[in-house]
Amino acid sequence: MNQQDKRQETLATANVLVAAAFWGANGLFTRALSATGMTALAIAFFRSFSAAAIMALVLAVTAPKTFRIAPKDIWMFMGTGIVSIGCFNVFYFYTQTVTTLSISAVLLYTAPFFVMFMSAVIFKERITGRKIAALLIAFCGCLFVTGFIGNGNVELRPVAVVTGLGSAVCYALYSIFGRVALSKYPPLTMTFYSLTLSAVGLAVALATGGDALPHITPYAAAVVAGFGLTTVIAYICYTRGLQVLAPSKASTLAFAEPMVATFLGFAVLGEPVTLTSAAGIALIFSGIVILNRRA
């Protein structure tokens, strides 16, 4: 690997870690919006809608050519938007209603395993011992951080397993569909259409599910705008990283998300950091370091 390739890989890795950091902040926004009485599905819709609206305004002024896509390629963005973002939210939020948040998170973070398998089948990506070791170490860290290990009251219902793994598969498919879309379109185009179609899909879910859109106060509107902005940054960064990194590596790096969420919970919300969660953070960090060691 020459110096330019190394620089590109380092920048791509940084992009994915930045994305994971912003995703780790999701809990701050969802907590604030939940406190206003907004349902989980409504939060997911406003997140995608506000992010798509922010991108539309910025791109219309700075890069209008970004909107151009071939109609025959719309399936790619339906995959990243409706399936990967929209269906993921529906499955994940439902899982959270039938089991604990920690179990929901652990089931979701089986996604890198699906990415690794699908990448090997579809893109012929080589599965190395280092990738497997890094993934297993980071996943064990996730078990500790979420409290899955160290909590004696773990109850796993079959429906939670089905919907939790469904959320993981949908989450994983963003890296797969995204890799295909990035072979034809720049990251900004992919991100915009993914978020837009996600908002459309979630709007349909809201309408058919009977959830009424809540009254938006100025405070809630400000939180939604902030949520949308961080979502835009996260998806753009992750998509830029996906341009260079193998999908399995990008998805494993995203394990930094629960690590950041734990830190923000402590720093912003005053949530305690236990020895178990500290051990989990150390394991996730170790997995990321192993994954990025030069061969």
N, C-alpha and C positions, 0 to 999 in steps of 0.2 A: 504494500500500500504506500503510494507516494505521499508527500507532504500535503498536497492539495486535498487528496482524498481524506487524509487524517483530519484536516481542518474542517472539511464538510461533515464528517462523521461526528466530530466534537460539537459542532454547531447544531447538528440535528439532535444529538443527545440532549443538549441544553434546551432546545425547543420542547422536547417531550417532557423534560423535568419541569419546565415552566408551566406547561399545560397541566401536568399532574398537581402542581402547586395551586393553580387557580381552581381546578376541580376539587381539591381538598378544602377550598373555602366555601364550597356549595352549602355546607351545613349552616354557615352563618346566615346566608340569605334565606334558606328554607325555614330555619327557626324563626326569623323575623316575620316572614310571610305567613307561616302557620299561626303565629300569635295574633294575626289580624283576622283569623277565621277562614283563610283560604285553604281549599282542599289540595291534596297532593297532586291530583291530576291538573287542577287549575294552575298550580305553581309551575308544573312542567310545561304547560301550554304558554304561559306568560314568559317563561324563560326563553323558549324557542322563538316566540313571536317578537319579543323585544330585541333579541339578538339579531334576527333576520331584518327587522326594521332598521336597526342601527347600521348594519352592513349595507343595506339598500341605500340609505342616505349618504354614507361615506363613499361608496363605490360610484354612485350616480355623479358625484362631483369629481372624484379623483381618477376613476378607472372604469368608465362606462362600457368599454369593450369586454370587461369581465363578465357581463351578463350574457354574452353570446354563447349558445350551445346548440348542437345539432339535435333536433327533435328525437332522432333515433337513439340518442344517448341518455334520454331522460331516466331510463331504467337504473342507471348507475346511481343517480341521486335519489331515486325512490329507495334504493337499497341502503344508502348511507343515511337518508333522512327519515323515511317512514319506518323502515325495518330497524336500522341500527340505533337511531335516536328515539323515534316515536314509540315503537313496540318495546324497546328496552325500558322506557319510563313506565309504561303500563304494567309490564311484568314485574319490574323492580318495586314499584310502589304497592302493587297488590301483595307481593311477597312480604313487604313490611307490615301489612295489615294482618297476616296470618301467622307470623312468627316474629322473633325478636330482630332488632336492627342488626345485632352482631351476626346472627345466622344469615340474614339477608346479604350482608356485606361479604361474608365468606363464600356463599354460593356465587355471588357476582364475580368475585376474584378468582373463580376457576376459569374465567375468560381467557387468560393467556395460554392455558393448556389447549383450549379450542383453537386459538390463533396458531399455535405452533403446529398442531395436527393439520389444520386446513392449509396452512402455508406450505407444509411439506407435500401435500397432495396436489394443490393447485399450482403453486409457484416452484415446486421442486426444491424448496429451501432445505438446506441440510440441518438436521437436528444434531447438535454437538453435545458432548458431555458437559461443557461449560454452561451452555444454555439451560440444560436440564437442571444442573446444580443450582444455578442462580435463581431459576424459577421456583424450585422446591424450597430454597432457603427464604426467598421473599414471601412465598405463600405461607410458610410456617410463621413468619413475622406477622403476616396479616391475621393469622389465627390468634396470636397473642394480643395484637393491638385491638382487635375487635372484642376481646374478652371471651371468644369461643373456647379458648383454653384458659382454665382457671375459674370457670363459672360452672358450678355443679348443677345448675337448673336448666340444662340445655334440653329442649324438647323439639324434635324435628318431625313435622307433619309431612305426609306424602305430597300434598298439594303445594307445600312450600318448596319442596325439592324440585318439583316440576316447573313451577313458575320462576324459582330462583335460578335454576339452570337455563331456563328460557331467556332470562335477562342476561345471563352470561354469554349465551350464543349470539344474541342480538348485539351486545356490546362488542363481541369479538368480530362480528361481521363488518363493523366500521373499518377496521384495518384491512379486511379483504376487499370489500367493495371500493374502499378508498384507494388501495393500491392500483386497481384497475382504472378508476377515474383519473388518477394522477398521471397515467400514461398518455392522456389526451388533453387534460385541462389543468390550469394552475391552481394552487391551493385556495386562493380567494374565491374562484368560481365554485369549486367543490364545496367549500365551507358555506357559502351563501345559499346555494340550492339545497344543501343538506338541511340547514336550519329552517329554510322556508318550507320545504316539504314536510319536515318534522312538525312544524306549527300547524300545517294543514291537517296532517294525520291526527294530531292531538285535539284539534278543534272538532273533528268528526267524533273522536272518542268522547269528548265532553258532551257533545250534542246527543249522541246515542246513549250515553250513560246516565243522562238526566241531571248531571251536575250543572247548577246554575253559576254563571260567572258572577263573582262577588262585586260589590261596590268598591271601587278603587279610590282610596283616600290619597291625598298628596304624599303622605309618608310611604304608603304601599307602592305608589307609582315610582317614587325615588328608589326604593329597594329593588323593584322590578328592573328599572333602568340600569342600576348597578349590576344586577344579576346578569342582565343581557350583555353588558359590556365585558364582564369577566368571562362569560361563555364564549363570546366572539374571540377573545384573546386566546383562550384555552384551545378551541378547535382549530384556529389558524396555526397556532404553534405546533399542535400535535400533527396536523396535516403536513406542515412543512417538514417535520421530523420524519414522517412516513415517506416523504419523497426520497430520502436517502437510506434510512434504516430498514432492515428486514422487519416485517410485521410482528414476528415473534419477539424481537428485541424491543421494539417500540412498546408493545403491550406489557412486557415485563418491567420496563422502566416506569410505566404508569403506576406500578405498585407504590411509588412515592406518595400517591394521593392519600391513603389512610395515615401515613406517617405525618404528612402536613396537617391533615384534619385533626389528628390527636394533639399536635403542637398548638394549633389555633384554638382548639377547645380549651386547652390549659391557659394560653396567653390572653384570649379574648373573653371566654365565657367562664373562666375560673374552674373548669372541670379538673379533677385530680388526675395526675399521671401516676399510675401504679407501677410497681416493679415489673409486672407482667407486660404492661403496655410499653415500658421503657425497653424491655428485652425484645419486644416485637419491632420497635423502631430500629434497634441495633441490627436485627436480622435482616430487615428490609434494606437497610443501608448496605449491609454486607453483600446481599444479593446483587444490588446495583453495582457495587465496586467490582465484584467478580465478573459480572457481565461485560464491564467496560475495560477490563484488563487487556492490554495488548498481547496478542499471541506471540 
